[in-house]
Amino acid sequence: MSTDLTHLLKLSYIFNGISNDHLETIANHPEIGIVKKKKGEILYRVGEIADRFWIIISGQLSMEVHDLRKPFRSLATQPGHITGIKGLLQPGAARPVTISIDEDAELIEIPSKVLQDIPPENLAVMYQSISIILLDHLLSKHQAY
């Protein structure tokens, strides 16, 4: 199973630049696993403690926002995308939104405490990749205006 999980972890940009050996070590962590969620289930709610994050394998998610005209917004998700990034960047903080399952989904669930077992040089690579992803996202939103 860890070989499959290693392959799935490679789908996510946050692991770009991390060696296969280190990815295999991460995949073998006993607290990392694949979860399946059904349409209509809540993945996490606004205000909950961010103690994990997920890498999407398949399925669609929606975000609940405080807007009476359109209270749910479908998210453009692809294999390798991350949700629950607060659990990666600010473990222990409150989640800012509610995410529900729009279409049956399969995700890799990674508890935040797993990050303590990742060597610092690999964490630096992960955070650099996340910075690039967030910057690209912000720039694309800015250019849309």
N, C-alpha and C positions, 0 to 999 in steps of 0.2 A: 504493500500500500504506500510506503514512503516514496517509492520511485514515482508512482502516480502523483502523489502530493507534491513532490519536487517539480515534476513537469507542470503542474497546475500553478505552483508558486511563480514559475518563470513567466506566466501570463501577465503578471503584475509588474508595472514599471518600477515599483519601489524596490524590487530585487535586481534591477539592472546593475551589472558590475560586481555582483556577489558570485563567488566561485561555486561550481556544482557541489563541491565537498561541503561548503558552508550551507548551501541550500538544503542539502541532504540532512545535515545536522538539525537545521530548523524544522524540516519536515518530520523528522523523527521525534520531535519534542512531544511528550505524552499528552500535553494539553491542547495541541493543535489538532483540529479535525474538520471533517466535512459535515455540514448540517443541511438538512432539507427543510424548506419552509413551503407551506401551502398558501395559495391565493387567499388574501384577506387577513393573514396573520400579521401581527405587529412584530417587527424586528427589534425596535427600541422606541421608547417614548421620550418626548421632551421632558427635561428635568431629571431623568434617570442618570445614575453615575456611569460615566464612560469608562468601562473596565475591560473593553475588548473592541476589536474592529474586525471587519470581514472583507474578504476578497471574493468578488462575484465570479462564479463559474458559469451560471446560466440563470435566466429569469429576468423579471422586470420589477422595479421598485417604484414606490411613489412617496412623495414627501408631503406631509400635512403642514399647511401654513395657515396663519391667521388672516384669511381673506374670505369674506362672505361670498364673493362671486365665484371664486375657484379655490375651494379649501384644500384640494389635493392637486399636486403637480407631478406628472409622470417624469421620472428621471431617465435620461438616455444612458442606459447601462450596457456595458460590453464585458465579455470575459476579461478578467484582470483588473477591472475598476475596483476601487475601494469604497466602502461605506463605513460610517462610524469612525472617521478619521480622528475625531476628538480622543478616542480611546488609544490612538497611536501617538498623537502629539501632546495631549494633555490628560493622561490617565487620572481619573478621580474627579475630573470636572463634570459639570452637568451637561447633558446632551441638549443642543439648541433646537432640535426638531424631532418630530415623530416620523419614522420610516416604516411603511407597511409593504407587504408583498402584493404586487399587481398581477403577477403571473408566477406560478410555481417556480421556486428558485432553489438553487444549490449554491452554497457559499463555503468558503474556508473560514472557519472561526478561529481567531487568534486572540487569546487573552492578553491584556496589556502586560501582565507580569512576565510573560515569555520574553519580552524585550530585555529583561535583566540578564537573561542567559545568552544574549547575542553579543559577540565580541564588539568592542567599541569601534573598531575600524569598519565593521559591517554596518553598524548603526549610522555611522557618519555617511556611508554610501546611500543608505536608505533615506536619511533626512535630506541629502542633496537631491535625490530623485524626487522626493515629495516637494521640495522647494521649486523645482523646475515645473512640476505638474501644476502646482498652485499658481505660479507666476503665469504660465501659459493660459490657465483658466481665467485669471483676472484680466489679462490682456485681451482675450477673446471677448469677454463681457464688455470691456471698455470700448473696443472697436465696434461693437454692436450698436453703440449709442451715437 
